[in-house]
Amino acid sequence: MDVPTRQSYVLAVVEPSERTVVSGVTTLVRVAAWAVAPGFAGLIMTGDTMFLPLVIGATMKIGYDLALWRAFRGIKPPEEQR
């Protein structure tokens, strides 16, 4: 899920009073991952494992998208509940 889609959906399903906190937490986690990822990728990229950071990144992205989907699949935004 790309950033605008994720932000739009997550902010649509949380209470208005929680939107700032939820937006901050999701952005902070994403930025923290961006900060440490190059270091881990450099450690992993040795010899025949140059492809490994791409496989790990893709797996994490798919897992993240599936976790978001599973967490929110039964929750409809307020506009759709009426």
HELIX and SHEET records of a PDB file:
HELIX    1   1 VAL A    3  VAL A   13  1                                  11    
HELIX    2   2 PRO A   16  GLU A   18  5                                   3    
HELIX    3   3 ARG A   19  ILE A   44  1                                  26    
HELIX    4   4 LEU A   52  PHE A   72  1                                  21    
HELIX    5   5 PRO A   78  GLN A   81  1                                   4    
END                                                                             
